[in-house]
Amino acid sequence: MATENDIVAELAASAQRVVADGPGPTGARSRRSQLPGYDPSYLGLLTDLGWLGILVPEEDGGIGLGLPEMAAVVRELEKGLMGEPLLPYAVLGARVLVHGDGPARAALLAQVPAGECLAALALDFNGALPAVTAVPADGGWRLSGQAGSVVGGVSATHLLVPAQAADGVRLFAVPASSPGVTRTHLWRADDTPLGQVALAEVVVGNGEVVATPAAAETAVARALDETRIVAAAGLLGLSEHMLAMTLDYMGVRKQYDQLIGSFQALQHKAVDLYIDKERAAAALQFGLATGGDPATLPLAAVRAKGRCSDTACRVARDSIQLHGAIGFTDEHDLGLYVKRVLTLSAWLGNAGEQRRRFIDMGWALA
Amino acid sequence: MSDSIDLAELRASIRDVLVQEADSVRVHAHVDRLAGVGAGGRVTADCFHDRALAATVASLGWAGLGVPEADGGLGLGMEALAVLYEELGRCAAPIPLLSTYLAADVMGQAPHMVRDRWLPALLSGEIFAAYAPATRLAGDRLTGQVTHVLDGASAGVFLLGLKGGRLAVVARDAPGLTVTPVPAVDHTRGMAHLALQDVAVDLLPVPAAVADRHAALALACDSLGGAQAVLEKTIEYLKVRTQFDQPLGRFQALKHRVADHKLRLEVARSLVAEALAAEEGDWALGLAQLARAGANAAYVAIADDAVQLHGGIGFTWELDIHLYLKRARLNRGLFGGDDSAMDLAAAALVTVPPAPAVAPVAGAPRPLDHVSNEEAFRAAVRAWLSAVVPADWKGRLLGAPEEDYVAFQRRWFDELKKVGLATPHWPKSWGGEDLPLTHAVILNEELARADAPRPDMFTVSLFHLPATLFAYGTPVQQERYLTGVRDRGEVWCQGFSEPGAGSDLASLRTRAEKRTREGGRVVYVVNGQKVWSSYAANARYCLLLARTDPQAPKKQAGISYFIMDMDTPGVTCRPIRQMNGGAEFCELFLDDVEIPAENLIGAEGEGWRIAQATLSAERGLIIVDLAERLRFAMEGLLSAAGTGAVGWWSDAAHRRAFMGHYGRMLAVRRTIREMMAEVAADPHMGASPLPTYVKVLYSELLHEHTAFLLDRGGPAAQVARPRLTGDGNQAVGPYEAYLWSYAWTIAGGANEVLKNIVAERVLGLPR
């Protein structure tokens, strides 16, 4: 029987093959400022590979693997700038559904592995719950409000909308085509879309409830933390890739008749980046080891996302500097990775934000 | 006053005394005694200062340096005391002068009764004093504890900061006061705990802010002196210690570290100078705290690394390094500690209105009619700018096509030209205004304050070209090309860097071969490729470096300098799209481009020398403008923070980080002024390291600060927006500014290369 580690290694190897066969940075370049921000045929490939169902429990029709397996896949895919749309749909959306307790949960979850349900969580612009209200109407609900940050929102089949009702927050799965739903988008700094959703008196039935007030806020919080850990894996993959690109360049670029990699000050800089990357890998490992337990999940997420964001930003910064002017050009792929890092590290809270959460959670004083 | 004495002379005379009376042997002996070395580690001393040194100092009258003459002092002010504190820090002198002279400064401003009682004794060296800032005590009869008072064990009188910002004085032998000496790990100083039981004190009408400012500046100077000394000792060691058959100082990784330390020290020095020059009030108080935190941070960073750079011997008791390390660590924790210094600085500086007002001037005066007086000139420039700068110029250029930017640049150039401000720094003989450098600096400050457009497309035309041709051009070249810029706004670009020759510019390979064509016409045929040529796509001419002699013994010697017409057949220009979205940099492909021989600047083989001499033009007034823009952006943020409009301001870590950036900005600004003063004295600046310091310091600050703002911006900063077409220096928003900052850390010699230069040419480490 395959051990957990074997499965992780196998998935990582498959993801490496996907990246090797994929369009890589060229694809990312051609998708800039293009909707939906990913190649639809790539979504088909992810479906065929079964990866949309990695985080869906077996009893709900998925593969029922855990965060370590998904993290291994995303870590490799980000090296080819191919982490989307796995992150919004198969991680964040899927996990919100998993943690739900409402009638809509089972049917939608069953459609996730086949790519029939692409559920995107609606948040406000700063990552908090959106300003959406739910009032009872005709045996169902009427939703109104705005959600400023819905990654994956432009091509989602369902919008997972946490809405404030009189008795607490309820989580609804709103079909994206519902009357009253308006979807627009902004462009993120890496030229991928950030969905924006406005709901005007959108009528949904009780059957669309994914989570009741007893579970909704916890479901969202847990899914966000789980996603932070997987995003951290993506950031680690990006760090590894940028560092590899930089070391390669230092091995070919000559100045003063020497490979720049032979200059000791640059060697030390590269070693510092390597150490930092190892430290991030350890934080991710901690996150994966403790992320399965709801009691330690928030700490796991804070640590992994905070550290991996910091590291990726630092590796990005120094990689440009070590490449010199060529790294500043748009033609060079490094810039694509740097911008992906800036986008992904900011998504669901950058390093500073994770530290703030850590303090707010009270651990700093414990 | 202070201008009547030579501070350098004062410094030399103080140092002369201290190298005798507080040399390493003496300080070590004192430290050994206090640490109980040779006495089984038993600490017996409760006198933490060196008595013999104290006796010498008392005979020298240093105490009176800062005290007004009427009070029996020398009346030289804080500037002179700063020199003394720095020199005391330099030798880690075990004597509580800082606390004592601080008290003397305060007592000098106190009513007669208090002053007459204490000042003579403090000045004569009969007693020492100690200062405990911001205690929780209040009233004129005090009960409570004050712990860890610096120099408290030696003090005969205590100055206490009370609640509400008042100061109190109490004698050591006052009934109810118990003083318990507390040794410090830094054995060059000591502390004491005070227990007060209904102790009667004299309340002073002098605000505690006076003592706090003095304490902050004194501590900053002590750190500056110590940091300088420990860095010098470390550099000397790197020169003599051999490992792997080489002096340690030859290892590049170590060179970069000490170069960074040197730059830290320069920042601290500038910041302290800035704080010393500040007038009274919140501004002065805030700067003093900022200087203290900055100097202490530099001292700690340098002393920490000094141990590591010395290796095992740095860990021994015998060496001086640990004395400095311990003194640095204590300095950082004194008077409430450096975090509180940053907080005090933040509190003092958010309330300061940053703009010095000028008398309003009606209409749009011609600024050059007002050069007789600097303030009038400033006022006229400000009025003129408010009349001519289109309020929405940035809005119009957001996402605008390149042509609009070019047209706008031309319009702005013409606007400047109309009033003589396109070429004000040129000599009158060339249609310039011979504007004094002081005025050119004012002009650039006001351009920045108004957030006016920068004539960026004309940078080479306005700065490099004239700097080159005034010195090295033929009369025909001067007439033809300077007139072209002045009258027709001709755009020039530079063809220096190549794909294989970036920071290592001298390895350039573009070849220029001399040929004689029919009719005896002599030309240079140029082949090669150039890169990073700003605005080449819009340029009429190019200042080109090419190799005329590939056999020259030194590669620099084979390079010549040409004027190249961009319309010459064989010149192909391709813009490079940059990662920030802009495309002002271009690649140039040169295929059999014929340049007439009369377009050679200087002689063959002189290109490198000429280019080096004129490159500094790039870093003069341009950087004045940019540093001012950074200043106004930061001060805008400070004012906003003062009104509660900056969300992250309440977060102490972020606030302190920002204040650190603000201090560095003020320091860079001061270094730029010093550089400009050097330019005024010697336009080619000889071997001055200041342009190198300025480039590294400005670019690293810009980079860290924009990254900081990007992180604070949250998701809003991540939204893609139309960028300002053209000049990356006027980027709108933190993301754009952050990406652009790489243009500064990489271009003009990557910072890594400049750090080698600092290490080798300034610090004297072996090549």
Interface residues (C-beta under 8 A of the other chain):
Chain A: F125 N126 G127 S149 L186 W187 R188 A189 D191 L194 K254 Q255 Y256 D257 F263 Q264 A265 L266 Q267 H268 C313 R317 I320 Q321 G324 A325 G327 F328 T329 D330 E331 H332 L334 G335 V338 K339 L342 T343 A346 W347 N350 A351 G352 E353 R356
Chain B: F251 Q252 A253 K255 H256 S497 G500 A501 G502 S503 D504 S507 V531 W532 I576 R577 Q578 M579 N580 G581 D651 H654 H703 A707 L710 D711 R712 G714 P715 A716 A717 Q718 V719 A720 Y735 Y742 A743 T745 I746 A747 A750 N751 E752 K755 N756
